[in-house]
Amino acid sequence: MVRRAGITGATAILAGTLLVAGCAGTPALLTPSRHRPALATAPGCATGELAVAFDFEGAAAARCVIAGPRSVSLLIGPEHAPPINPSPWYAFRYRAAAGAPVTLTLRYLHSTHRYSPKLTIGEAVVELPAATSDGGRTARVELPSGEGVVSAQPIVAGEHYAAFARRLERDFAARRVTLGRSLDGRPIEALRLGASEAPRLIVLLGRQHPPEVTGHYAMEPFVEELAARLKADPALARSYQVLAVPLINPDGVALGHWRANRGGVDLNRDWGPFTQPETRAIRDHLAALPTRVRIVAMIDFHSTSRNLFYVQGEEASAAQVRFVADWLAGDENAYPGYPFSIVPSNANPGSGTSKTWFHATYGVPAITYEVGDNTKRPHAAAAAIGLAGRLLPALGRLGAAHPRGLATQVVLDVETR
């Protein structure tokens, strides 16, 4: 069976833009100019009318087969053995001479079609319709002539995170800290907010799994909302500080991996073994905290098929259950456009997830906060702002329930299952 969808009006408008900005003739396809840099095309991935390249951060090199002058097929495979919960990432840029649409076929190894293609031209991003066949193992897409970037999700790579850090430094006096370096030498950077002597620490983690961009759409406004609240209330800033690590897996993001880091390891299965420098850097930083500073919350942002919160199962204490109910307000329809489910999930001591490790190490409740693959960015952001606004009061009420302060610490983990 083949599922088909028509070209949307937005896609047609963008196609027109591409035709205006695109190549006027075949020689311009591979010829650099002041406005058109050369494409470092993959071997066998160019014809007289079409060129495909994987020459930018976030691109995922794929086996390329030319099926015709304006038709190309890409074989999409993982960076290692079939991963847990396949996230079949693809990203490339193309240039096509004026004429009929280009036919792109995506063929998947160890997966089926998960992410609808996103066509990016400058700041504009349009989701393209795809026709799937072969049980979802093949997807066919038509691309307008001209040039653009096609990816499984919008590209959010290193420079974006650098700009985010600069914005937090400028607007909220964030302090940038290098926790360590990846296998390829990229920095594992954290942002510190609030007073360094504040006794309660909230840890925020992101992009353990490279394709999970919608989790980033929640993390960024979540961090900014906490930053704004700490800036507006000096008393809160003296009580709480934040350690945000928005890009834990910079190598995997840069290389266009499905799931793993440069070492071929799923980082959210490395909490406990700590075989990789990225997870060790965070563990070691937390272990070196002054004894007066205690973790009171940890949120690790990921994506999956729908919006949901995994909460502690049978191991949850009464205090942890109350905190979850208080923070999430028991209202699954509180945020327009962002329905979510709350799912109890028992810890697996051998799983190697951050959720399990923090619970076992610190004796804390753990919550998994998942953002749906297709959740619209404004809805994810609005819900994140609301949830960030509820977090500090909920933590305050949890602390007030214990005469010795936060005798029960809290860890929130947002991960892909």
Beta strands, then each sheet from edge to edge (+ up, - down):
strand 1: 41-46
strand 2: 50-53
strand 3: 63-68
strand 4: 71-76
strand 5: 91-96
strand 6: 102-108
strand 7: 118-121
strand 8: 124-127
strand 9: 131-133
strand 10: 138-143
strand 11: 146-151
strand 12: 175-181
strand 13: 187-194
strand 14: 200-206
strand 15: 240-245
strand 16: 294-304
strand 17: 308-312
strand 18: 341-345
strand 19: 368-372
sheet 1: 1+ 2- 5+ 11- 7+ 8-
sheet 2: 3+ 4- 6- 10+ 9-
sheet 3: 12+ 13- 15+ 14+ 16+ 19+ 17- 18-
end
